[in-house]
């Protein structure tokens, strides 16, 4: 035997019937705070600010890597010249 019951109600009516709290005001307040924080962070992420933040470290790292390669290259060519 199979019994099915269809209930036609809105989510708000079901929540009230089951005694669950209405969290919509809290969700709206939190969403507004999140939007404010994201807008503030996006304003700080202008292209010029991002380049100033990222570029010096990456250029310095690139220069160090280049110096290391040149030092290794010079060491290898110096050793090869001494063997002959």
MODELLER restraints for C-alpha pairs under 7 A, 6 or more apart:
rsr = mdl.restraints
at = mdl.atoms
